[in-house]
Amino acid sequence: MTQPPGARRTPEERDAARARIEQQHTWVDQQIRIAMARGDFDDLPGAGKPLPDLDGRDDPDWWLRRLVEREQITGVLPPALQLRKDDAELDDLLATYSAESEARREIEEFNARVIRARYTPVDGPPLITMPRDVEATLDAWRERRAEIRRRALADAPPPAPRRGWRRLFGRRV
């Protein structure tokens, strides 16, 4: 029979509760052994791998760092660092575009973000990224595209010889 909260327990009831608590760890251990025997812990992520080390540092944000790594979260850098990263990756991004208008739009959007960041007070590292010269960047993009085409043509097999109409039909066309 359960007692209302705040009711006094008899010494026998306290001893029985103490015995249950003392034996609780054996019940938990037994449940874990049963689950292991069923195979409930097989194929867990990270099985057979060492636990990640915190390098001996007392880092209060360890869970946040692991979350960012596990979920591959990007784009949460301070604006100055994000613009530096975007500037470093801009040429590779432009290489994926086949039309000059797309490349020009991307460069102009990048420049707009840099200019917007220059006029916005931010916390964090200073903004050292400069806007790109649109025409110079497009010239470099054109040169890279031409080099890619030259390499593709050099690696392509020679065209098959063409047969003339006269040979095929035996008459003048």
Buried (B, 14 or more C-beta within 10 A) or exposed (E): EEEEEEEEEEEEEEEEEEEEEEEEEEEEEEEEEEEEEEEEEEEEEEEEEEEEEEEEEEEEEEEEEEEEEEEEEEEEBBBBBBBBBBBEEBEEEBEEBEEEEEBBEBBEEBBEBBEEBEEEEEEEEEBEBEBBEBEEBBEBBEEEBEEEEEEEEEEEEEEEEEEEEEEEEEEEE
